[in-house]
Amino acid sequence: MHDMTDTEAILRGVLDRWKAGVDEHEPDRVASLFTEDAIFQGLRPYSVGRQGVAGYYASQPAGLSAAYRVVESRRLCEDLVLGYLSVDFSFTDRPAISVNLLVLLKRSHAEWLISHYQVSHLGQHCPRGAGRDDRHR
């Protein structure tokens, strides 16, 4: 049996590296934290795989930073960790965006990677250029 401390430590280990990659605008570094077949849903149409993750973060403005708080975490089985988070994405030129984030981490050998990433926007609207693809209004 795993305790909450162990589960949350696994979650934070991956998410601290995700945050560093986002904050430093290193999309390939962020994408390396995902499985090859990860389902990724940011604030625009979803993608599957690391290439989609890298493309999403490459399109984000310089100066974007993420601050997260773990709301809940669960060890679903030996090799799966579920995390439910509150994340504030801050920009240099516009108001921050608050989202809920659900991630599923999967252990592959000795490494934990994100296999599912699902964002839910908390506001009434998504500001122009804040991750939404304006072609899909």
N, C-alpha and C positions, 0 to 999 in steps of 0.2 A: 504494500500500500504506500502511496506517495502522499506526502503532506502538502499543504497549500504553499509553504515556503519553497519547496523544491519546484513545484509547478510554476509558481510566479517567477522564480529565479531563471528558469528556462525561457519563459516568455520575455522577461526583461533583457536577457542576454542577446536574443535576436533583435528585439525592438530597439535597444540602445544602438546597435550597429545600423539598423534601418534609419533611425533618427540622424545619426552622424552622416550617413550617405545623403539623406535628403538635405540636411543643413549645409553640407559642403557642395551641393549640386553635382553629385557623382552618380549619374543614373546607372552606369554599369555595375558599380559597387552595390547599389540598392538591388538591382536585378539578380546579383549573385546570391542574395539571401532567399531567393524563391526557388521552388522546384522547377525542373524543366517543363512540367505540364501544369504549372500553377494557374488557377483561375483568378484573375485580377479585375476587380470592379472598383475603380476610383470614381470620380465625378463626371465621367463620360462613358460611352459604350465600352463594354468589357473586352478583355483580351485573354488569350491563353498562352502561357509560356514567358520566358525571360525577355524575349525581344519586345513584347508588348509592354512589359513593366519598364524596361529601359526607355522605350519611346515615350511613355507617359511622363516619366520623371525628367527626361530631356526637354520636354515641351513646357515644363514649369518655369516660372520666372526666377532669375537669379535673386537671391535674398530670401527665398522661401525657407521657412523653418518650421519644425514640428515640435510640439510639446504634448506628451501623452500621459495619461493616468490610467492605470489598470483598474477597471471597475469589477470585473469577475474573471476568474481563471479556473479551468477544469482540466484534469488529466483524464482524458476519455479512455485511454488504454496505455499500455507501455510506451508506444511510439507516436501518440497523438496528444497535443495540447491545444485547448481552445482558449482564446483570449477575447474578452469584450472590453473595449477601451473607449475612453473619451480623448479626442485629439483636437488640438487647436493648431491650425496652420496659419502662420503669420507671414505677412508680405511687407515689403518696404514701402509700397505705394498705395495700399488699400486696407480696409478693415480685415481682421482675422476671420477665418471660417472655422466654426466648431462642427465636428462630425462625430458620429459613433463609428467605431471600427471593430469588425469581427475578423479575427485571424485564426486560421487552423495551422498549427505547426506540425510537421511530420519529421520524425527522426529517420535519417538515411545514414546508415553506418554510425559514426560517432557525431554526426552533424545534424543540427535542427534547422529546418528550412520552412519557409512559408509556402503552404500548398493552396491556400485559399485566403483571399483578401477582399473584404466587402465593406464599402463605406456607405453610410446613410447620412445625408446632410440634415442638419437640425433646423436650419433657418427656413424662412418662407420662400426664398429664392436664392439662386446661386449667382453671385456677382459675375458680370461679364469677364471672361478670361481667367476664371478661378478654377480651371480644370474642366469646365463644361465645353463640349464641342458645339459651337453655335449653329452648326448645320442641322442639328437635331432638335430644334425648338419645337 
